[in-house]
Amino acid sequence: MPNTSSDKSNSTATASLGWVRFLRNYGPLPTNGNLFDEYVDDALRRAKVAPIVLSSSHFDAMVSAMNLDSPPSLLIAGTAGDGKTFHLRRLWLQLGGSTKGWLEPGPLKTLRTGNGHEVMFVTDLSALSDTESDQILEGLENSVAGQASTRYVIATNHGQVLERMRALGVRRGRPAVLRSAIQDVFLQSGEGPTGLKIFDLSRTAHRQSLKEVLEAVTNHQGWDSCKECSLDSSGRVCPIAENRRRVIGQDDGARLSERLCDLVEVSRLNGSHLPIRDLLALVTNMILGHKDARDGLMTCLDVPKIQESGALDRGSVYDNIFGANLPGRRATSGGVLPVFKTLLSYGIGEETANGIDGLLVYGSDDSRLAETFAALIGNDSIYGGTVAFKSFQDRYLEGEEDARLEHGASEFLERLVIQRRRLFFTLPKERADYPYWNLTAFRFAGDYLALTEALAMKKNVDERTRAVLAQGLNRVMTGLLIDNQDKLFVASSGGFTQSKISVLCEAEVPSRRTGGVGMSIRYDGLAQRPCIDVALPPGGRGSVILGLTPVRFEFLCRVAEGALPGSFSNECLEDLLAFKARLLRLSEILKASLSGEADEDLPEEDESLRLTFIEIEQTGHGYCKPVSMRSGV
């Protein structure tokens, strides 16, 4: 009689192995073909699995545009990995093109749509010769102007299309008519010409993009075959399944994924762009990463050996987020995905706080900390209070000589780095005694995200945040340790310079906009982040705006807390001093304007110079003190 149970088990294992192998090719491998749309179809046929499907609001808009009676041409722009080829391929198939036709070699493909329009698809503008490029771009111009029936769908990098259009203009002796309009759209200051729809894939919100990737990967039907796997039952823990469970976060409200989204969002607001390709590699690495696996990424065949060696913790999802599993720290090398460099820049694992390190080192041995240690570290026997960690901890605390020597100490310190990373993603938000943002180089990032969300939703700014920003600005603009939070001093050193110590007050305004004068914190919809807008008297006839990036926000908060400006970021200090210089210039213009208006009405007075100096009380509160000085003194 055939062993149907065994046959079913073998079939399940084969299906799991095929899916995991397919997913592995999305990871940061030297040859990760799945990250390139051109190779996905072939990989899907070999693995016999369903594709990873990501939603795209851009795609729906593209289809709607091409289904119009008089469709526009489309320009699909983005950086490498944003999904330009993916969108083109889907649009080709949606409009009636065949898979065979798409796979034909060459960057140019022609399709006649159901509504009778001829559409020229350009899969890669950079692959065209100068002559071919000129023909395509001139055809695009004619299409947009309504002088040709052919429509164009072009995939390109931002710089590539602008350079090709500039070169076209040089060769034919007149500027490309679309170049300026396309550049304005890329700079987020224009809507594009009629007859051309421009889709900039690099503008996709990072938080939402990452959420979609996490959802698509962790809930893929390929995992269904893992439910009956013997490697994750009867007391055995499959590290692949465990990492997936933690990413899903059913037991903690998806804390890990939410905080990872926070990191990616802060990176976006700091100006870092992470394409979909990078996010797919990141999520794959989180689930499959293990330091003992080939190329740092597991397959199902690696799991039994890892279980037998008791090395589950070497595949910690919290460490994999930073590429710690990759051989030779490949995550930080020049040729690999920037997502790991971006996440490593937060210093998570290296940054710490005394309370957290005290808990990690002495928690299990100190009766006052034992309960907290058990709740935050000891409760995780796989990646937290593991047998290996407790062993290193005991040896270190008991003062064994080899544990105190350089090699032994470094091993324990490496374990502390791993635990700090885990705590950042697992500390409950309500544990105010252990704030998880303190484990990063951006200790005020949580406040920044809360400010950004409040402004975007048109809610009031937290007054504590306003006060801290005002205090930080005052300390930068005066170079003095003043504590004023209700007003701003625009100060100089007597000359129009960027002197770091300035005691001559040129203007004094409230830290809350009143009567059109003072500081307001508002949302910049174009940059999608907060900005500080300071209007000066008289009458608030002019203002100066400072874009508030996460790093500038951190800078001002650290300075308000007592840090020396230059010790945190010289670049931020220069940015703030440039902001101050613009305020001083505005103040000078407004005073000159006011003086000109009032000159005819002023009675003759003895010539004297009136100056206003900033004085500091013992309490740290600053105030303005007018002083009159006779001319020539």
TORGULUM-618065 format. One record per residue (C-alpha): residue number from 1; x, y, z. Coordinates in steps of 0.5 Angstrom, whole numbers. Example, Ala and Ser with C-alpha at 12.3 -4.5 7.8 and 13.67 -1.06 7.14 Angstrom:
! residues 2
1|25|-9|16
2|27|-2|14
This chain:
! residues 633
1|0|0|0
2|3|7|-2
3|5|11|4
4|1|17|2
5|3|21|9
6|10|21|6
7|8|23|-1
8|4|29|2
9|10|31|6
10|15|30|1
11|11|34|-4
12|10|40|1
13|17|40|3
14|19|41|-5
15|14|46|-5
16|17|50|0
17|24|49|-2
18|22|52|-9
19|18|58|-6
20|24|60|-1
21|29|59|-7
22|25|63|-11
23|25|69|-6
24|32|68|-4
25|34|71|-11
26|31|77|-9
27|36|78|-3
28|43|82|-4
29|46|76|-7
30|52|77|-12
31|47|75|-18
32|40|77|-16
33|37|76|-22
34|30|77|-19
35|31|84|-17
36|31|85|-25
37|24|85|-28
38|27|82|-35
39|29|76|-31
40|23|75|-27
41|18|71|-32
42|24|66|-33
43|25|65|-26
44|17|64|-24
45|17|58|-29
46|23|55|-26
47|20|55|-19
48|13|54|-21
49|11|59|-16
50|6|65|-17
51|10|72|-17
52|10|77|-12
53|5|82|-14
54|6|90|-11
55|0|95|-12
56|1|101|-16
57|-3|107|-16
58|1|110|-22
59|0|103|-26
60|-8|105|-25
61|-7|112|-27
62|-3|109|-33
63|-8|105|-36
64|-14|110|-35
65|-10|115|-39
66|-8|110|-45
67|-16|108|-45
68|-18|115|-47
69|-21|116|-53
70|-15|121|-55
71|-9|118|-50
72|-3|122|-48
73|4|120|-49
74|7|117|-42
75|14|119|-39
76|16|114|-34
77|22|116|-30
78|25|114|-24
79|32|111|-21
80|35|104|-22
81|30|99|-18
82|24|104|-18
83|20|99|-23
84|20|103|-29
85|21|96|-33
86|16|93|-29
87|11|98|-30
88|12|98|-38
89|11|90|-38
90|5|91|-34
91|2|96|-39
92|4|92|-45
93|0|86|-43
94|-6|90|-40
95|-6|94|-47
96|-6|87|-51
97|1|86|-52
98|4|79|-52
99|9|76|-47
100|12|73|-53
101|13|80|-56
102|15|83|-50
103|21|78|-50
104|23|80|-57
105|30|83|-56
106|31|91|-57
107|29|97|-53
108|23|99|-58
109|17|95|-59
110|10|97|-63
111|3|96|-60
112|-3|97|-63
113|-8|98|-58
114|-16|96|-58
115|-18|103|-59
116|-14|103|-65
117|-8|108|-63
118|-1|106|-65
119|4|106|-59
120|11|106|-59
121|14|103|-52
122|21|105|-51
123|24|100|-45
124|31|104|-44
125|32|111|-47
126|40|110|-45
127|40|104|-50
128|39|108|-56
129|44|111|-61
130|44|119|-62
131|40|118|-68
132|35|113|-65
133|34|118|-59
134|33|124|-63
135|28|120|-68
136|24|118|-61
137|24|125|-58
138|22|129|-64
139|16|124|-65
140|15|125|-58
141|14|132|-59
142|10|132|-65
143|5|127|-61
144|5|132|-55
145|3|138|-60
146|-2|133|-64
147|2|133|-70
148|3|125|-70
149|-2|120|-69
150|3|115|-65
151|4|115|-58
152|10|114|-54
153|11|110|-47
154|18|112|-45
155|22|109|-39
156|28|113|-37
157|32|116|-31
158|31|123|-30
159|38|126|-32
160|38|121|-38
161|32|124|-41
162|34|131|-40
163|41|130|-43
164|38|127|-49
165|34|133|-50
166|39|138|-49
167|44|134|-54
168|38|134|-59
169|37|141|-58
170|44|142|-60
171|44|138|-66
172|39|141|-69
173|40|148|-67
174|34|150|-63
175|32|148|-56
176|28|141|-54
177|21|144|-53
178|19|139|-48
179|26|139|-44
180|24|145|-39
181|17|143|-38
182|19|136|-36
183|25|139|-31
184|20|143|-28
185|16|136|-26
186|22|133|-24
187|23|139|-19
188|16|138|-17
189|14|145|-19
190|10|144|-25
191|5|139|-28
192|7|138|-35
193|5|140|-42
194|-2|137|-44
195|-1|131|-48
196|4|128|-44
197|3|125|-37
198|9|124|-33
199|10|119|-28
200|16|120|-23
201|17|113|-19
202|22|116|-15
203|17|120|-11
204|13|114|-8
205|12|114|-1
206|17|110|3
207|13|108|8
208|7|106|4
209|12|102|-1
210|15|98|5
211|9|96|8
212|7|94|1
213|13|90|0
214|12|87|7
215|5|85|6
216|7|82|-1
217|13|78|1
218|10|75|8
219|3|74|6
220|5|70|-1
221|1|64|-2
222|8|60|-3
223|8|60|5
224|2|56|5
225|7|50|4
226|10|51|10
227|5|50|15
228|6|42|15
229|13|43|15
230|16|38|20
231|22|43|21
232|18|48|25
233|14|43|29
234|14|38|35
235|19|43|39
236|23|45|33
237|24|52|31
238|25|54|23
239|29|60|23
240|26|62|17
241|19|61|19
242|21|65|26
243|23|71|22
244|17|71|18
245|13|71|24
246|16|76|27
247|16|81|21
248|8|79|21
249|8|81|28
250|2|78|30
251|4|78|38
252|6|85|39
253|2|89|34
254|7|89|28
255|12|93|32
256|18|91|28
257|15|93|22
258|12|99|24
259|19|102|27
260|22|99|21
261|18|104|17
262|19|109|21
263|27|109|20
264|25|109|12
265|21|115|13
266|26|119|17
267|31|117|11
268|26|119|6
269|25|126|9
270|33|126|10
271|33|126|2
272|35|118|2
273|31|115|-4
274|30|107|-3
275|28|104|-9
276|23|98|-9
277|29|94|-11
278|32|95|-5
279|26|94|-1
280|25|87|-4
281|32|86|-2
282|32|88|5
283|25|84|7
284|28|78|4
285|34|79|8
286|30|80|14
287|27|73|13
288|32|69|10
289|39|72|13
290|43|67|17
291|51|68|18
292|52|61|17
293|49|60|11
294|52|61|4
295|52|68|2
296|49|69|8
297|42|67|6
298|38|61|8
299|34|56|4
300|30|50|7
301|36|45|6
302|40|50|11
303|35|49|17
304|37|42|20
305|44|44|20
306|43|50|24
307|38|47|28
308|43|41|30
309|48|46|32
310|44|51|36
311|46|57|32
312|38|60|31
313|41|66|34
314|46|68|28
315|40|69|24
316|36|74|28
317|31|78|24
318|34|84|28
319|41|84|26
320|39|82|19
321|36|89|18
322|43|92|18
323|46|86|13
324|50|83|19
325|49|76|16
326|52|78|10
327|59|76|9
328|65|80|9
329|60|86|11
330|58|86|4
331|52|91|6
332|57|96|7
333|61|95|1
334|61|100|-5
335|57|96|-10
336|51|93|-6
337|45|96|-5
338|45|103|-1
339|39|101|4
340|44|97|9
341|48|103|9
342|42|108|10
343|40|103|16
344|47|103|19
345|47|110|19
346|42|111|25
347|48|107|29
348|43|102|32
349|47|97|36
350|53|102|37
351|48|108|40
352|46|106|47
353|44|109|54
354|46|108|61
355|40|105|63
356|39|100|57
357|46|98|58
358|46|97|65
359|40|93|64
360|43|88|59
361|49|87|63
362|47|87|70
363|39|86|69
364|39|78|71
365|44|79|77
366|41|85|80
367|34|84|84
368|32|91|82
369|33|90|75
370|31|82|75
371|24|83|73
372|25|88|68
373|30|84|65
374|26|78|65
375|20|82|61
376|24|85|56
377|30|80|55
378|29|74|58
379|22|73|55
380|26|72|48
381|29|65|49
382|31|65|41
383|34|72|40
384|34|75|47
385|36|72|53
386|39|66|50
387|43|61|53
388|49|63|49
389|48|71|51
390|47|69|59
391|53|65|58
392|57|71|56
393|54|75|61
394|55|70|67
395|63|70|65
396|63|77|64
397|60|79|71
398|64|73|75
399|71|76|72
400|73|70|69
401|80|72|66
402|79|70|58
403|72|73|59
404|75|80|60
405|81|79|55
406|80|83|49
407|78|77|45
408|72|75|50
409|70|82|52
410|69|83|44
411|65|77|44
412|61|80|49
413|60|87|46
414|58|84|40
415|52|81|43
416|51|87|46
417|50|90|40
418|45|85|37
419|41|86|44
420|41|93|43
421|38|92|36
422|33|87|38
423|31|92|44
424|30|98|39
425|25|94|35
426|21|90|41
427|21|95|47
428|14|97|48
429|12|104|47
430|9|105|54
431|16|104|57
432|18|111|58
433|24|109|62
434|27|106|56
435|26|110|50
436|27|106|44
437|30|112|40
438|35|113|45
439|38|107|41
440|39|111|35
441|43|117|33
442|37|121|32
443|34|121|39
444|29|126|37
445|26|122|31
446|20|120|34
447|18|127|36
448|20|129|29
449|15|124|26
450|10|126|31
451|11|134|28
452|10|132|21
453|4|128|22
454|1|133|26
455|2|138|21
456|0|134|15
457|-7|133|18
458|-7|140|20
459|-7|139|27
460|-4|144|33
461|4|143|34
462|6|140|41
463|8|146|45
464|14|143|48
465|16|142|41
466|15|149|39
467|19|151|45
468|25|147|44
469|26|149|37
470|25|156|39
471|31|155|44
472|35|151|40
473|34|157|34
474|36|162|40
475|42|159|42
476|45|158|35
477|43|165|33
478|46|168|39
479|52|163|41
480|49|164|48
481|46|159|53
482|40|163|53
483|33|159|55
484|28|163|52
485|23|159|49
486|17|165|48
487|21|169|43
488|27|169|38
489|33|174|38
490|35|175|31
491|42|177|33
492|49|180|30
493|56|181|32
494|55|189|30
495|57|187|22
496|54|183|17
497|58|177|19
498|56|169|21
499|60|170|27
500|58|165|32
501|57|169|38
502|52|175|37
503|50|180|42
504|47|185|38
505|39|184|37
506|37|186|31
507|30|184|32
508|26|180|37
509|19|177|35
510|15|172|39
511|16|164|38
512|8|164|36
513|6|168|30
514|2|174|32
515|-1|179|28
516|3|176|22
517|10|177|26
518|14|171|29
519|15|164|28
520|10|159|25
521|12|152|24
522|8|149|18
523|8|144|13
524|11|144|6
525|7|140|2
526|12|140|-4
527|18|137|0
528|13|133|5
529|16|136|11
530|16|141|16
531|19|148|15
532|20|154|20
533|17|161|17
534|20|167|21
535|16|174|19
536|20|180|22
537|17|187|24
538|14|192|21
539|8|189|20
540|10|182|18
541|12|184|11
542|17|179|10
543|19|172|12
544|25|167|12
545|24|160|11
546|28|154|14
547|26|147|11
548|26|142|17
549|29|136|15
550|30|130|21
551|38|132|22
552|36|139|23
553|31|138|28
554|35|133|31
555|41|139|31
556|36|144|34
557|34|139|40
558|41|137|41
559|43|145|42
560|37|146|46
561|39|140|51
562|46|143|52
563|50|140|46
564|55|145|43
565|53|146|36
566|59|145|32
567|60|138|36
568|54|135|33
569|54|137|26
570|58|143|22
571|54|142|16
572|47|144|20
573|51|149|24
574|53|152|17
575|45|151|15
576|43|155|21
577|48|161|20
578|46|162|13
579|38|162|15
580|41|167|21
581|44|171|15
582|38|171|11
583|34|174|17
584|39|179|18
585|39|181|11
586|31|182|11
587|31|186|18
588|36|191|14
589|32|191|8
590|25|193|13
591|29|198|17
592|32|201|11
593|25|201|8
594|22|204|15
595|27|209|15
596|26|212|8
597|18|212|10
598|19|216|16
599|25|221|14
600|21|227|12
601|17|227|19
602|23|226|24
603|25|232|28
604|32|234|28
605|35|230|34
606|42|230|36
607|46|225|33
608|47|219|37
609|47|211|35
610|42|207|38
611|44|199|39
612|40|194|43
613|44|189|46
614|42|182|49
615|43|181|56
616|42|174|60
617|39|174|67
618|42|169|72
619|36|164|71
620|39|164|64
621|33|168|61
622|35|173|56
623|32|180|54
624|34|186|50
625|37|192|53
626|37|199|49
627|43|203|49
628|44|210|46
629|51|212|44
630|53|219|42
631|56|219|35
632|64|219|35
633|64|216|42
